[in-house]
Amino acid sequence: MRVGDVVRLRSGGPDMTVECLRGTGLVECVWFNEGRREAGQFVVQTLECVSRVRPEPRARAEAGSDGEDAAPRPPRKPRKGMH
C-alpha cells in the first residue's frame, strides 16, 4: 500500500485515498461525503486496495539491481581497437 492508492474497508464503505502510512500499522485516509472532506485512521489489515498509483520512477542504477524493472539490454558489440 502506498500514498495515493485508493482503498476501501473490507467491510464496505466509500473509496478512500491513502494520505499517510504510519509505522504503527495505521493508515490515514481521506474521502468525500456529500462534498465534505472526511479523514480517518484505519488498521492496515482492515483495508483492501481498489486501485494503485503508478510506481515512482527509479534511478537507473536501482532499476538494474533487482532485475524487476530493468528492460533487458541487447548484447554489446565488441569495440574495434584504434590503431
Secondary structure, DSSP 8 states (H G I E B T S, - for coil): --TT-EEEETT----EEEEEE-TTSEEEEEEEETTEEEEEEEEGGGEEEEE--------HHHHHHHSSS--------------
